């Protein structure tokens, strides 16, 4: 295994940093993220606790290089420009932020104002990911979104006027009552705006969400998987003709505008997540922050009271002494290999056989010979240009492919890795 993947060590080439902002004005009925409405009184103490966590991680990890920053939620666009500027200044003090680093903030159309955008730009945000979801007002109401289609278009033009040259639009398909024609209209409207990046996610009925309950109660129809597949195929064809590269199962970009932060996840490289519910993968360890914002504020204060931190190799026992950390998982080589293949197959480039061998010292085709042969036979996987890749049909049936690799690993013994969908 290469030195940069040595256990307990933060790699010299740097990490990605995710910052969670769990506050929302309202909570969408399909959402199962760790987000909360109705707690604005916690925002100020929360941001203070977040600054504390950022500072302490920087000290513990030896002020490593940060290649990308992603502010997600929740709703980062609820922050005032001064609050966001202070947060990013804290990141620069705690870490070495790479020159020209991609700094993304998620935004809702109804939060976008010229003043807020100017402040975000001045603070160092250079990429906006805006949650549009649909350009159909009826579907937006069904999704519990606060904006209209017209407001989303207006917000997009404000982004351009403010000088943002790297914009992603989030869209959703496979929605209850959504027709193919409605999806086509949404995608055509998005293309006409000419964003650098588009994300299109099929609705998943997450356990415990209001929308899942409504479907179970018969208040909403079951999602139509065949129609969703038609929507996905139409998006592939239409976006390709419009000049977008389908570089990841759910993501398209103009050449050179791929999300550098998310590529870190898909290439199974190290990242740190701060804020309630955020996950990290560093030094061969995966760990998470406790979910409750109120508890998080208290435990961040407790961590600060423990005394000065010095750079130290990460170990599971060390992480378990950190008050804000509640889950720690040791990722052994077998699990790391399986997750590297599963995540890498989400990309159009697939998994490089040479890179896999360099990273793990093993031949991917030998480790997963049965799974690869089976998936090739049924037309879901191909080997081309020294890479293992999903076929066009494999993209539609990605989970079927991933299960085969999980099964191959389970047959060799050990726990199954989780699939990121």
MARBAZA-521074 format. One record per residue (C-alpha): x, y, z. Coordinates in steps of 0.2 Angstrom, whole numbers, plus 5000, padded with zeros to 4 digits. Each point is the difference from the previous one (the first is absolute). Example, Ala and Ser with C-alpha at 12.3 -4.5 7.8 and 13.67 -1.06 7.14 Angstrom:
2
506249785039
500650174997
END
This chain:
421
500050005000
500750174996
500650125013
498650124998
498749875005
501049955015
498949965015
499850155013
500950124988
499250154991
500750004983
501150134994
499050034984
498650075011
498249975005
498350064996
499050095013
498149995002
499150125011
498249965006
498750145002
498549915007
498850145001
498550014988
498550134999
498949854997
500349814998
499649924983
498949845002
501349894990
501550055010
500949895012
501650105002
500550065017
499150164999
498850105012
498750144998
499450115014
501750025009
500650174994
500550045018
501449875000
500850084984
501250125009
500649875013
500149874987
501150104989
501250045015
500049815003
500449964982
501550125000
500649915016
499949834991
500950074985
501450075010
500249845011
500149894984
501350114992
501149995016
499749815002
500449964981
501550124999
499250134989
499949904985
499650064982
498250024995
499749984982
498150034999
498750075012
498149954999
498750095011
498549895000
498449985010
498750045004
500150174993
501750095000
499250144990
499150055016
501650075007
500350185000
501650054989
500950055016
499749835008
500649904985
501550124998
500549965018
499849824998
501149994985
501350115008
500049875014
500349874987
501550094993
500850025018
499749825004
500649924984
501050054984
498750034987
500749974983
500250144988
498550004989
499149875010
498249964995
498950075013
498149954998
498550065009
498349934998
498650124998
498150014999
499350124987
498950095013
501650055010
500950084985
500250185001
501350124991
500650055017
500249825007
500949944984
501250155000
500549955018
500249824996
501150044985
501050125011
500249865013
500849884987
498549904994
500349964981
498849874997
498149995003
498949855000
498250055000
498649895004
498750034987
499349824999
498750044987
499450144988
498249955003
499050095013
498849865004
501549885003
500950135011
498550015011
499949815002
501950005005
499750145013
501150124991
499850185005
500550074983
499150014983
500749964983
500150184996
500950045016
501349874996
500350074983
500150175008
501249945013
501149924987
500250164990
500550095017
501449875002
500650054983
499950185003
501049985016
501449924991
499849825004
500749904985
499849835007
498249955004
499249835003
498149984999
499349855010
498549924991
498849855005
499149874990
498949855003
498850115010
498249955004
498950064986
501550064990
499849974981
501449974988
499450174992
500250095016
501749935002
500550054983
499450185003
501050015016
501649934992
499850114984
499850165011
501549955010
501049984984
499450174993
500850085016
501749924995
500749965018
501749925000
499349855010
498449905002
499549875013
498549894997
499449895014
498649874999
498850025015
500449875014
498649975013
501150015016
499449915015
499250115013
499650154988
498350074998
500049964981
500449825004
498549995012
498950094987
500449864988
499749865012
498350085005
499550024982
500050195000
501349994986
500349884986
501549875001
501550074990
500049924982
501749934997
499749974982
499550184997
501550065010
501249894990
499250094984
500350175008
501849955004
500449944982
499250154993
501150115011
501649914994
499650024982
499450185001
501450065011
501349924989
499450094985
500150165011
501849985003
500049935018
501149855005
499149875010
501549985011
499049925015
498449905001
499050155006
501150144994
500450094984
501350144997
500750114986
501849944997
501150065015
498550045011
499849845009
499850015019
501749985007
499449985018
498849864995
501449924990
500949985016
498649895007
499849904984
501849964999
500049955018
501350135006
500150085017
498850135006
499550085016
498250055005
499650125013
498350045008
498649895006
499849844991
501550034989
501149854995
501949994997
501249884992
501850025006
501449895004
499149844996
498650055013
498250054996
499250105014
498550125002
499450155011
498549985012
498450064992
499250115012
500450194997
499750045018
501049865007
501450044987
500150185007
500349935017
501349874995
501050114989
500250115016
500549855010
501349954987
500750185001
500249985018
501049854999
501650104997
501250044985
500149874987
501649954991
500149914983
499849825002
499749844989
498249955000
499549845009
498349945005
500450025019
500550184997
498450044990
498949925014
500750135012
499350144989
498450065008
499150044983
500449844992
498849865003
500449864987
501749934995
500349864987
501649934996
500149974981
501149864996
500849964983
498749894994
498650125004
501050144993
500249904984
498249964998
499450185003
501350074988
499349894986
498250045004
500350195001
501150004985
498849914989
498850155003
501250104989
500049994981
501949975001
499749855011
501449925010
501750004993
500849835001
501850085002
499450125013
499249865010
501649904999
501050155006
498950045014
499749825007
501449904993
498749874993
499249974983
498250054999
499549874988
500849875011
499250065016
498250014992
500249884985
498349915003
499050165002
500950084985
499749854988
498249995005
499650184998
500950004983
498949854994
498450095004
500650174992
500150115015
501950015001
501450034987
501950005000
500750144989
501550114999
500749925016
498550045010
498549905007
498450104995
498149995001
499249984983
498550114996
498849865006
501149995015
499750185005
498249965000
500249855011
501550075011
499449925016
499949834992
501850024996
500550065017
499249865009
501149884990
501550085007
499350005017
499649824998
501749964994
500850085015
498749925012
500549834993
501850035005
499450045018
499850175009
498650135001
499250074985
500450184996
498550124998
499550064982
499950184997
498650044988
END
